[in-house]
Amino acid sequence: MSEMKKGFEGTNRTPRANNTREKTAKRKPWTPPQQLDAPPAPEGFKHRWIRAEVRGVEDRQNISARLREGYELVRRDEYPDFEAPVADSGQFEGVFAVGGLVLARIPLETVDERNSYYASKHADQIEAIDHDLMRENAHPTMTIGKPERQSRVTFGGGSAQRES
């Protein structure tokens, strides 16, 4: 028996549970708590807080519109290790909820498609405004040049001011 003990003399006999990263990691400095903390979204998705009520009145129209856009509500049981407030009754029972907002996720490809749709709508509106402006340019005494869509910011005086 004493021969078996001699073979383990140089080994570390502390339990592995004592050597976790949590216990060896540096202490994080205090920061104010965030009201709208959310668990990390799965790959290919984005989390957003969406309005479920305003001043205590349910906003069914907004929730319905967001669900039709492609959002799906995030339930507590999907993230058992994440601590955040959860609705304990009603329509959103078991869903992460804070102060009239509920947590939802949407696929990134849907976000990109929506952004390109609205960018296209914006470009169409700018083109229509430019077209109307040029149409009003018919009288030769009241010409309007093509509008510039870029701004310039300068600081201080230019070289003309320095010469005087």
C-alpha positions as CSV (number, residue, x, y, z in Angstrom):
1,M,0.0,0.0,0.0
2,S,2.8,2.4,0.8
3,E,4.2,1.7,-2.7
4,M,1.0,3.1,-4.3
5,K,1.1,6.3,-2.3
6,K,4.7,6.9,-3.5
7,G,3.6,7.1,-7.1
8,F,1.2,10.1,-6.5
9,E,3.6,12.2,-4.4
10,G,4.1,14.9,-7.1
11,T,0.5,15.2,-8.3
12,N,-1.8,18.1,-7.4
13,R,-4.6,16.7,-5.2
14,T,-6.9,19.8,-5.2
15,P,-10.4,19.3,-6.7
16,R,-10.8,20.6,-10.3
17,A,-13.9,22.6,-9.2
18,N,-11.5,24.9,-7.3
19,N,-9.6,25.7,-10.5
20,T,-12.4,27.3,-12.6
21,R,-11.9,30.4,-14.6
22,E,-14.6,32.2,-12.5
23,K,-12.4,31.8,-9.4
24,T,-9.2,32.8,-11.1
25,A,-10.6,35.6,-13.3
26,K,-10.0,39.3,-12.3
27,R,-12.8,41.1,-10.5
28,K,-14.8,43.3,-12.9
29,P,-15.0,47.0,-11.9
30,W,-18.5,48.2,-10.9
31,T,-20.6,49.7,-13.6
32,P,-24.2,51.0,-13.4
33,P,-26.7,48.3,-14.1
34,Q,-28.2,48.4,-17.6
35,Q,-32.0,48.3,-17.8
36,L,-32.1,46.6,-21.2
37,D,-29.5,43.9,-20.9
38,A,-30.2,41.0,-23.3
39,P,-28.6,37.6,-23.8
40,P,-26.3,37.3,-26.8
41,A,-28.3,36.6,-30.0
42,P,-27.8,33.3,-31.8
43,E,-25.6,33.4,-34.9
44,G,-27.5,35.0,-37.8
45,F,-30.0,36.8,-35.5
46,K,-30.3,40.2,-33.9
47,H,-32.1,40.9,-30.6
48,R,-34.3,44.0,-30.2
49,W,-36.6,45.3,-27.5
50,I,-40.0,46.0,-29.0
51,R,-42.9,48.0,-27.4
52,A,-45.6,45.9,-25.9
53,E,-47.5,48.6,-23.9
54,V,-47.6,52.3,-23.5
55,R,-48.6,53.8,-20.2
56,G,-50.1,50.5,-19.0
57,V,-52.2,50.0,-22.2
58,E,-51.3,47.1,-24.4
59,D,-50.0,48.0,-27.9
60,R,-51.3,45.0,-29.8
61,Q,-50.9,46.8,-33.1
62,N,-47.2,47.3,-32.7
63,I,-46.6,43.7,-31.5
64,S,-48.6,42.3,-34.4
65,A,-46.7,44.5,-36.9
66,R,-43.4,43.3,-35.6
67,L,-44.4,39.7,-35.6
68,R,-45.5,40.1,-39.3
69,E,-42.1,41.7,-40.1
70,G,-40.3,38.5,-38.9
71,Y,-39.6,39.1,-35.2
72,E,-40.1,36.2,-32.8
73,L,-40.3,36.6,-29.0
74,V,-37.4,35.4,-26.9
75,R,-38.4,33.1,-24.0
76,R,-36.6,32.7,-20.7
77,D,-36.4,28.9,-21.1
78,E,-34.1,29.4,-24.2
79,Y,-31.5,31.2,-22.0
80,P,-31.6,29.4,-18.6
81,D,-28.2,31.0,-17.5
82,F,-29.2,34.6,-18.2
83,E,-30.8,36.6,-15.4
84,A,-33.2,39.3,-16.6
85,P,-36.8,40.2,-15.7
86,V,-39.5,38.0,-17.2
87,A,-43.2,38.6,-17.7
88,D,-44.9,36.3,-15.1
89,S,-48.5,36.5,-16.4
90,G,-50.6,37.4,-19.4
91,Q,-50.0,37.1,-23.1
92,F,-46.1,37.4,-22.7
93,E,-45.7,35.0,-19.8
94,G,-42.2,33.5,-19.9
95,V,-40.8,36.2,-22.3
96,F,-38.1,38.6,-21.3
97,A,-39.8,41.9,-20.5
98,V,-38.8,45.2,-19.0
99,G,-41.1,48.2,-18.5
100,G,-43.5,47.7,-21.4
101,L,-40.9,46.2,-23.7
102,V,-40.4,42.6,-24.7
103,L,-37.3,41.0,-26.2
104,A,-37.6,39.7,-29.7
105,R,-35.1,38.4,-32.3
106,I,-35.1,38.8,-36.1
107,P,-32.9,37.1,-38.7
108,L,-30.0,39.3,-40.0
109,E,-31.0,38.7,-43.6
110,T,-34.4,40.1,-42.9
111,V,-32.8,43.2,-41.4
112,D,-30.6,43.6,-44.5
113,E,-33.6,43.2,-46.8
114,R,-35.6,45.8,-44.8
115,N,-32.7,48.3,-44.8
116,S,-32.3,48.0,-48.6
117,Y,-36.0,48.4,-49.1
118,Y,-36.1,51.6,-47.2
119,A,-32.9,52.9,-48.8
120,S,-34.5,52.3,-52.2
121,K,-37.7,54.2,-51.0
122,H,-35.5,57.1,-49.8
123,A,-33.6,57.2,-53.2
124,D,-36.9,57.3,-55.1
125,Q,-38.2,60.2,-52.9
126,I,-35.0,62.2,-53.5
127,E,-35.2,61.6,-57.2
128,A,-38.8,62.8,-57.3
129,I,-37.9,66.0,-55.4
130,D,-35.1,66.7,-57.8
131,H,-37.4,66.1,-60.8
132,D,-40.0,68.5,-59.4
133,L,-37.2,71.1,-58.7
134,M,-35.9,70.8,-62.3
135,R,-39.5,71.1,-63.7
136,E,-39.9,74.4,-62.0
137,N,-36.7,75.5,-63.7
138,A,-38.6,76.2,-67.0
139,H,-38.5,80.1,-66.8
140,P,-35.1,81.4,-68.1
141,T,-34.9,84.2,-65.5
142,M,-35.4,82.0,-62.5
143,T,-33.0,79.1,-63.0
144,I,-32.2,76.7,-60.2
145,G,-29.0,74.7,-60.5
146,K,-28.8,71.0,-59.8
147,P,-29.0,70.6,-56.0
148,E,-25.8,69.5,-54.3
149,R,-26.2,66.6,-51.9
150,Q,-23.0,67.1,-50.0
151,S,-22.2,69.5,-47.2
152,R,-18.8,71.1,-46.3
153,V,-17.7,72.0,-42.9
154,T,-14.9,74.5,-42.4
155,F,-13.4,75.8,-39.2
156,G,-11.9,79.2,-38.7
157,G,-11.2,81.7,-41.5
158,G,-10.1,80.8,-44.9
159,S,-7.1,82.2,-46.8
160,A,-9.1,85.2,-48.0
161,Q,-9.7,86.3,-44.4
162,R,-6.1,86.1,-43.5
163,E,-5.0,88.4,-46.4
164,S,-7.2,91.3,-45.3
